[in-house]
């Protein structure tokens, strides 16, 4: 029996406060979404609108959580980052209409377009920032030394796969000589450590994890194979562009400004990202600083030449069945002419949470 009237009153008050908190904030899965499942729209009267933006916990997508963090104090929009762990799920969410804007690997965006999904590339997520890792004890010095071994990629629709195909041609390696498997990026370091795979090519920090754990070593940085390498792009659906162009303009501006801020505040950017990525701050900081040009968040306007090169390589490798023109998939109309650093209150960094 609950004992006294004062105790019952106190417990009742706690229950009421709990219900009010639930109604106000909800309980969504932080591992999946930091901003709810609604792709775009108005929230309660007096509150700003929220647009969910998909990302994976890779530094190629760092500007997504930084924009989320910065936009929480914006007077207009909150760009709520929605966390995924693999690209097939991102793709299905776009197809089903559950997601209107997301970061994804460039060839996959092209494949969606080829399949009749009306999406546009509106900006880049990064430059460089991907690494080829092999087991620490492996004596391999180049790709040809990996003949007969198992090599993991994020997806056959990834730029990593295109780059490796180019490298195979350059080194005279037959694609049949390497066994390619697709793995979600977070699973790659563990697979390398357990010797389930022999090598992998992925966006950071999933390469640096193996490096810091002492189980892997760098064979190639993407920037050494393909200078100013592009892996991921910001993809927006055409209906969002048509129905809410100002939201798209604000999103692209936010990504651009977040990139400029991250470029000059790398330690702080690592602190912001750690809660969104659900990874250790020291790991993200290592990627952003060792060396500093391991990944870049400047020069994020895609050129037709760059996008066309990726599209043509997609046809060459058989992941695209027909040639896509860069002019048909790229929309640069939302990119700001002048890019300044995001206005982020440094005092908030210590308490950064998704």
NORKAUR-V954536 format. One record per residue. N is the residue number from 0. RES is the residue in three letters. OMEGA is omega in radians with two decimals (999 if undefined). Layout:
BEGIN
{{N	RES	OMEGA} {N	RES	OMEGA}}
END
This chain:
BEGIN
{{0	UNK	3.06} {1	UNK	-2.70} {2	UNK	-3.00} {3	UNK	3.14} {4	UNK	3.13} {5	UNK	-3.14} {6	UNK	-3.13} {7	UNK	3.12} {8	UNK	-3.13} {9	UNK	3.12} {10	UNK	3.10} {11	UNK	3.12} {12	UNK	3.12} {13	UNK	-3.14} {14	UNK	3.13} {15	UNK	3.13} {16	UNK	3.11} {17	UNK	3.12} {18	UNK	3.13} {19	UNK	3.11} {20	UNK	3.12} {21	UNK	-3.10} {22	UNK	-3.10} {23	UNK	-2.98} {24	UNK	-3.08} {25	UNK	-3.08} {26	UNK	-2.98} {27	UNK	3.13} {28	UNK	-3.12} {29	UNK	3.11} {30	UNK	-3.12} {31	UNK	-3.06} {32	UNK	3.08} {33	UNK	-3.07} {34	UNK	3.11} {35	UNK	-3.04} {36	UNK	-3.12} {37	UNK	-3.12} {38	UNK	-3.13} {39	UNK	3.06} {40	UNK	-3.14} {41	UNK	2.99} {42	UNK	-3.05} {43	UNK	-3.13} {44	UNK	3.14} {45	UNK	3.11} {46	UNK	-3.11} {47	UNK	-3.13} {48	UNK	3.13} {49	UNK	3.02} {50	UNK	3.09} {51	UNK	-3.12} {52	UNK	-3.08} {53	UNK	3.06} {54	UNK	2.97} {55	UNK	-3.13} {56	UNK	3.07} {57	UNK	-3.08} {58	UNK	2.99} {59	UNK	-3.09} {60	UNK	-3.03} {61	UNK	-3.08} {62	UNK	3.11} {63	UNK	3.09} {64	UNK	3.10} {65	UNK	3.09} {66	UNK	3.04} {67	UNK	-3.10} {68	UNK	-3.11} {69	UNK	-3.04} {70	UNK	3.10} {71	UNK	3.12} {72	UNK	3.10} {73	UNK	-3.14} {74	UNK	-3.03} {75	UNK	-3.01} {76	UNK	2.92} {77	UNK	3.11} {78	UNK	-3.01} {79	UNK	-3.12} {80	UNK	-3.14} {81	UNK	-2.98} {82	UNK	3.02} {83	UNK	3.10} {84	UNK	3.12} {85	UNK	-3.09} {86	UNK	3.09} {87	UNK	3.12} {88	UNK	3.05} {89	UNK	-3.13} {90	UNK	-3.14} {91	UNK	3.13} {92	UNK	3.06} {93	UNK	-3.11} {94	UNK	-3.09} {95	UNK	3.13} {96	UNK	3.13} {97	UNK	-3.08} {98	UNK	-3.10} {99	UNK	3.14} {100	UNK	-3.11} {101	UNK	2.91} {102	UNK	3.07} {103	UNK	3.11} {104	UNK	-2.99} {105	UNK	-3.12} {106	UNK	3.10} {107	UNK	3.06} {108	UNK	3.12} {109	UNK	3.11} {110	UNK	3.07} {111	UNK	3.13} {112	UNK	3.12} {113	UNK	3.14} {114	UNK	3.10} {115	UNK	3.08} {116	UNK	-3.03} {117	UNK	3.11} {118	UNK	3.10} {119	UNK	2.98} {120	UNK	-3.07} {121	UNK	-3.11} {122	UNK	3.04} {123	UNK	3.08} {124	UNK	-2.97} {125	UNK	2.86} {126	UNK	3.14} {127	UNK	3.03} {128	UNK	3.03} {129	UNK	-3.01} {130	UNK	3.00} {131	UNK	-3.13} {132	UNK	2.99} {133	UNK	3.12} {134	UNK	-3.01} {135	UNK	-3.08} {136	UNK	-3.11} {137	UNK	-3.10} {138	UNK	-3.07} {139	UNK	3.12} {140	UNK	3.12} {141	UNK	-3.07} {142	UNK	-3.12} {143	UNK	3.10} {144	UNK	-3.12} {145	UNK	3.10} {146	UNK	3.13} {147	UNK	-3.08} {148	UNK	-3.09} {149	UNK	-3.01} {150	UNK	-3.11} {151	UNK	3.06} {152	UNK	3.13} {153	UNK	-3.09} {154	UNK	3.04} {155	UNK	3.08} {156	UNK	-3.12} {157	UNK	3.04} {158	UNK	3.09} {159	UNK	3.13} {160	UNK	3.12} {161	UNK	-3.12} {162	UNK	3.13} {163	UNK	3.07} {164	UNK	3.09} {165	UNK	-3.12} {166	UNK	3.08} {167	UNK	3.11} {168	UNK	-3.12} {169	UNK	-3.07} {170	UNK	3.10} {171	UNK	3.13} {172	UNK	3.07} {173	UNK	3.14} {174	UNK	-3.14} {175	UNK	-3.10} {176	UNK	3.12} {177	UNK	3.14} {178	UNK	3.14} {179	UNK	3.06} {180	UNK	3.10} {181	UNK	3.12} {182	UNK	2.98} {183	UNK	-3.09} {184	UNK	-3.12} {185	UNK	-3.10} {186	UNK	-3.00} {187	UNK	-3.13} {188	UNK	3.12} {189	UNK	3.12} {190	UNK	3.10} {191	UNK	-3.12} {192	UNK	-3.12} {193	UNK	3.13} {194	UNK	3.03} {195	UNK	3.05} {196	UNK	-3.12} {197	UNK	-3.09} {198	UNK	3.03} {199	UNK	3.13} {200	UNK	-2.99} {201	UNK	3.02} {202	UNK	3.11} {203	UNK	0.21} {204	UNK	-3.04} {205	UNK	2.98} {206	UNK	-3.13} {207	UNK	3.10} {208	UNK	3.12} {209	UNK	3.13} {210	UNK	-3.11} {211	UNK	3.11} {212	UNK	3.14} {213	UNK	-3.13} {214	UNK	-3.10} {215	UNK	3.06} {216	UNK	-3.10} {217	UNK	2.98} {218	UNK	3.08} {219	UNK	2.82} {220	UNK	-3.12} {221	UNK	-3.09} {222	UNK	3.12} {223	UNK	3.13} {224	UNK	-3.04} {225	UNK	-3.12} {226	UNK	-3.10} {227	UNK	-3.12} {228	UNK	3.05} {229	UNK	3.02} {230	UNK	-3.01} {231	UNK	-3.11} {232	UNK	3.02} {233	UNK	-3.10} {234	UNK	-3.14} {235	UNK	3.12} {236	UNK	-3.11} {237	UNK	3.12} {238	UNK	3.05} {239	UNK	3.10} {240	UNK	-3.11} {241	UNK	-3.01} {242	UNK	-3.07} {243	UNK	-3.09} {244	UNK	-3.13} {245	UNK	3.07} {246	UNK	3.12} {247	UNK	3.13} {248	UNK	3.13} {249	UNK	3.12} {250	UNK	-3.12} {251	UNK	3.08} {252	UNK	3.14} {253	UNK	3.11} {254	UNK	-3.14} {255	UNK	-3.12} {256	UNK	3.09} {257	UNK	3.09} {258	UNK	3.12} {259	UNK	3.11} {260	UNK	-3.11} {261	UNK	-3.12} {262	UNK	-3.08} {263	UNK	3.11} {264	UNK	-2.98} {265	UNK	3.13} {266	UNK	3.13} {267	UNK	3.11} {268	UNK	3.09} {269	UNK	3.14} {270	UNK	3.11} {271	UNK	-3.01} {272	UNK	-2.97} {273	UNK	3.13} {274	UNK	3.12} {275	UNK	-3.12} {276	UNK	-3.00} {277	UNK	3.13} {278	UNK	-3.09} {279	UNK	-3.13} {280	UNK	-3.12} {281	UNK	3.13} {282	UNK	-3.13} {283	UNK	3.12} {284	UNK	3.12} {285	UNK	-3.14} {286	UNK	-3.06} {287	UNK	-3.05} {288	UNK	-2.99} {289	UNK	-0.15} {290	UNK	-3.10} {291	UNK	-3.14} {292	UNK	3.09} {293	UNK	3.05} {294	UNK	-3.11} {295	UNK	3.13} {296	UNK	3.03} {297	UNK	-3.11} {298	UNK	-3.03} {299	UNK	3.05} {300	UNK	-3.10} {301	UNK	3.06} {302	UNK	3.07} {303	UNK	-3.11} {304	UNK	-3.14} {305	UNK	-3.11} {306	UNK	3.12} {307	UNK	3.11} {308	UNK	3.12} {309	UNK	-3.14} {310	UNK	-3.12} {311	UNK	3.07} {312	UNK	3.08} {313	UNK	3.09} {314	UNK	-3.12} {315	UNK	-3.11} {316	UNK	3.07} {317	UNK	3.12} {318	UNK	2.99} {319	UNK	-3.07} {320	UNK	3.12} {321	UNK	-3.08} {322	UNK	3.06} {323	UNK	3.12} {324	UNK	-3.13} {325	UNK	-3.11} {326	UNK	-3.11} {327	UNK	-3.06} {328	UNK	-3.11} {329	UNK	3.05} {330	UNK	-3.12} {331	UNK	-3.02} {332	UNK	-3.09} {333	UNK	-3.07} {334	UNK	-3.13} {335	UNK	3.13} {336	UNK	3.13} {337	UNK	-3.10} {338	UNK	3.07} {339	UNK	-3.13} {340	UNK	3.09} {341	UNK	3.13} {342	UNK	-3.10} {343	UNK	3.12} {344	UNK	-3.07} {345	UNK	3.14} {346	UNK	-3.14} {347	UNK	-3.04} {348	UNK	-3.08} {349	UNK	-3.11} {350	UNK	-3.07} {351	UNK	3.09} {352	UNK	3.11} {353	UNK	999}}
END
